[in-house]
Amino acid sequence: MVNNYSEIMQLPQNIFIATLQHVEALNILVNSAYRGETSKQGWTTEADLLDGIRIDAERLQETIQQENSWILIYTNAENKVVACVHLEKHEHKLYLGMLTVAPQLQGKGTGKLLLDVSEKFAVGKNCNTIYMTVITHRTKLIAWYEKHGYVNTHIKKPFPENDLRFGLPKKKLEFTVLEKPLTL
């Protein structure tokens, strides 16, 4: 498996492909941005929808080691991981998930930067579409993606309610699929 970014595309400064050495920092970042009290400092919190964790170290390790799967990380001037996104190739489509920005940095363009880099990454991997799943209750987040060219397909996918690795739903949840066609 190749995780060397120079073999895929030239990434902007401060954006790298995660390795196993980043698992602990990613685990802290993702869980702090989506769950618990710290997540409420930002606008991407899922704390009102789910209890428990968003991800664990084991799943992060699996994701990093999986073929055709990458986690891009964004580091600050102190080399601390402050944002990330998971990308996974499926034939000519690229799945985008776990777009995460530290709560105190949200709303400053980092998420948009990672979205742009992800789209260029997809084109570099010969993908003609980038897609994602978003919890349907997250209307503000869906609107943000739509503002950036993603289309709500209204295709619904079930939320894994009985898998504690995704958290404990406080209400009935489902995903909607968003897509964006890309020019190769």
C-alpha positions in Angstrom: 0.0 0.0 0.0 1.3 3.4 -0.9 0.5 6.4 1.3 3.2 8.7 0.0 1.4 11.9 -1.1 4.1 12.7 -3.7 3.0 9.6 -5.7 -0.6 10.8 -5.7 -0.5 14.6 -6.0 1.4 17.6 -4.6 -0.5 18.5 -1.5 -0.5 22.1 -0.2 1.8 23.0 2.6 0.6 21.7 6.0 -1.5 19.0 4.5 -0.2 15.4 4.6 -1.5 11.9 4.4 -1.9 10.4 7.9 0.2 7.5 9.1 -0.2 5.3 12.2 1.8 7.9 14.2 -1.2 10.3 13.8 -3.8 7.9 15.2 -3.8 9.4 18.8 -4.0 13.0 17.6 -6.8 12.1 15.1 -8.8 10.3 17.7 -8.7 13.3 20.0 -9.4 15.8 17.2 -12.4 13.9 15.7 -14.1 13.1 19.0 -13.6 16.6 20.3 -15.1 18.2 17.2 -18.2 15.9 17.0 -19.1 14.8 20.6 -19.1 16.1 24.1 -18.9 19.6 25.5 -15.9 20.7 23.5 -17.7 20.0 20.2 -20.3 22.6 21.2 -17.6 25.3 20.7 -18.0 24.7 16.9 -21.0 24.4 14.6 -20.3 20.8 13.5 -21.2 19.1 16.8 -23.3 16.0 16.8 -23.6 16.0 20.6 -27.4 16.8 20.4 -27.9 13.7 18.2 -25.5 11.2 19.6 -23.7 10.1 22.8 -20.5 8.1 22.9 -17.6 8.4 20.6 -17.4 9.3 17.0 -14.4 7.1 16.2 -11.9 5.0 18.1 -8.2 4.3 17.6 -8.8 0.8 16.2 -11.0 2.1 13.4 -8.6 4.9 12.6 -5.8 2.4 12.3 -7.9 0.2 10.0 -8.8 3.2 7.9 -5.2 4.3 7.5 -4.0 0.8 6.6 -6.9 0.0 4.2 -6.1 0.0 0.5 -7.5 3.0 -1.5 -8.2 4.8 1.8 -6.4 8.0 3.0 -6.9 10.4 5.8 -5.5 13.9 4.9 -4.4 15.9 7.9 -3.9 19.6 8.2 -1.3 20.8 10.7 -0.9 24.2 12.3 2.4 26.1 12.7 3.3 24.0 15.7 2.8 20.8 13.7 -0.4 19.9 15.6 -3.1 18.1 13.7 -6.1 20.5 13.7 -8.2 19.2 10.8 -8.6 16.1 8.7 -10.7 14.4 6.1 -11.1 10.7 5.1 -11.1 9.8 1.5 -11.8 6.3 0.0 -11.8 5.3 -3.6 -14.6 3.1 -5.0 -14.1 2.5 -8.7 -14.5 6.0 -10.3 -16.0 7.7 -7.2 -14.3 9.0 -4.1 -16.1 8.9 -0.8 -15.5 11.8 1.5 -16.1 11.4 5.2 -15.0 12.6 8.6 -14.3 16.2 7.5 -13.2 17.6 10.8 -11.9 21.0 12.0 -11.0 21.7 15.6 -14.0 23.5 17.1 -12.1 26.7 17.9 -10.9 27.0 14.3 -14.2 26.4 12.5 -15.6 29.1 10.3 -12.1 30.2 9.1 -11.8 28.4 5.8 -10.0 25.3 6.9 -12.9 23.0 6.0 -13.3 24.6 2.6 -9.5 24.2 2.0 -9.8 20.5 2.8 -12.9 20.1 0.6 -11.0 21.8 -2.3 -7.9 19.6 -1.8 -10.2 16.5 -1.6 -11.8 17.3 -4.9 -8.3 17.8 -6.6 -7.2 14.5 -4.9 -10.3 12.8 -6.4 -9.5 14.0 -9.9 -5.8 12.9 -9.4 -7.1 9.4 -8.6 -9.3 9.4 -11.8 -12.5 9.8 -10.0 -15.4 11.5 -11.7 -17.6 12.0 -8.7 -17.1 12.7 -5.0 -19.8 11.7 -2.6 -20.6 11.5 1.1 -23.3 10.6 3.6 -24.5 13.2 6.1 -27.0 12.7 8.9 -30.3 14.1 7.6 -30.9 16.2 10.8 -27.7 18.1 10.0 -29.5 20.6 7.8 -26.9 23.4 8.3 -24.1 21.1 7.3 -26.0 19.8 4.2 -26.6 23.5 3.2 -22.9 24.2 3.6 -22.0 21.3 1.3 -24.7 22.4 -1.2 -23.2 25.9 -1.2 -20.0 24.2 -2.3 -21.6 22.4 -5.3 -22.7 19.2 -3.7 -26.2 17.9 -4.6 -28.5 16.2 -2.1 -29.5 13.0 -4.0 -32.2 12.3 -1.4 -31.0 8.7 -1.4 -31.2 7.6 2.2 -29.0 5.1 4.1 -29.6 3.7 7.5 -27.6 4.8 10.5 -25.7 1.9 12.2 -27.8 2.2 15.4 -26.5 -1.0 17.0 -22.8 -0.3 16.4 -21.4 1.5 19.4 -18.3 2.5 17.4 -20.5 5.2 15.7 -22.1 6.5 18.9 -25.4 6.1 20.7 -28.3 7.8 18.8 -30.6 10.0 20.9 -33.2 9.7 18.2 -33.9 7.8 15.0 -31.2 8.8 12.5 -30.5 8.2 8.9 -28.0 9.4 6.3 -28.6 11.2 3.0 -26.2 11.0 0.1 -24.6 14.1 -1.3 -22.7 14.1 -4.6 -20.6 16.4 -6.7 -19.6 15.6 -10.3 -15.9 16.4 -11.1 -14.2 17.3 -14.3 -11.2 15.0 -15.1 
